[in-house]
Amino acid sequence: MVKFVKVDEGKYILDVRGYTCPYPVIYTKKALAKLNKGEILEVLTDNPPSCENVPRAAKEEGQDILSVENVERGVWKITIVKR
């Protein structure tokens, strides 16, 4: 199940572990639509292609990618700033 939670003022986490593309991209776009300019979205994924597809889709929509990092074995965190 996809989890979208506010963890701090202006910071949200979207957990799409267990989903393969295109779903992480779709859920990321939906989550970003709910954010205000300057807010941060951290996307957690365990699908390696999402590490390229999610940032590319976000950049195409004008968002800034702060980082893509391996946070534990088989799990990546993609940090995006809404523009």
N, C-alpha and C positions, 0 to 999 in steps of 0.2 A: 504494500500500500504506500502511495506517495505521501510524504509528510512535508508540510510547508508551515514553518513556525517562526515567530518573531522571537529572537533570542536576546535582543538588546535594542535600544533606541536606534533606528535606522539600519538594523542588521537582521537578516533573515537567513534561515537554512531551508534548502529544498533537498530532501533525501529521495533520490530516484534509484537507489540500489535495488537490483533485481529486475530492472527494466533495460531493454536493448533499444537501439535506435530504430525508429525515429522518436520514441517516446520521451527520452530525456530532453531532447530539443524542444518538443512540443510543450512539455511541462515547464521547462525553463522560460519559454516565451510567455506562457500564461502567468507565471509567477512574476516576471519582470513587469508585465502590464499592471500589476497591482502595486508596484513600488513607486515611490516619489523620486524625483531627480536627486542624485547624490547618495541614495541608499545602497546598501551592499547586499548582494545575494551570494551565498555560498552553496554551491551545488555538490552534493555527494553522489558519486557514481562508482559502480564496480564493473562498468562496461568500457573496456579500453577505447573503442572507437568514439565514445562520447567525449573523451578527453580532447579530441580534435573537432568533432562535430558541434558540440555545445559552444565552445569559444568562437568558432567560425560563424555560427548562426547569430550569436550575440553581437559580434563585431559588425556583421552585415546590417544589423538594426541600429548601429551607432553606439553600442555600449562599450565600456572599457573593461578589458580583462586585466585584473591585477596579478593573478597567478593561477597556475595549474600545478598542483603538487600531490605527490603520493603520500597520504597520511597514515596508511597502514597497508599491510600486504593485500593487494588487489582492490584497494579503495583510493579514489582520488577526490580532491577537493578543488573545484573551479570557483574562483572568486571573481565576481562581476560587479562593476559599479554602474548603476542606472544613470544614463545621460539624457 
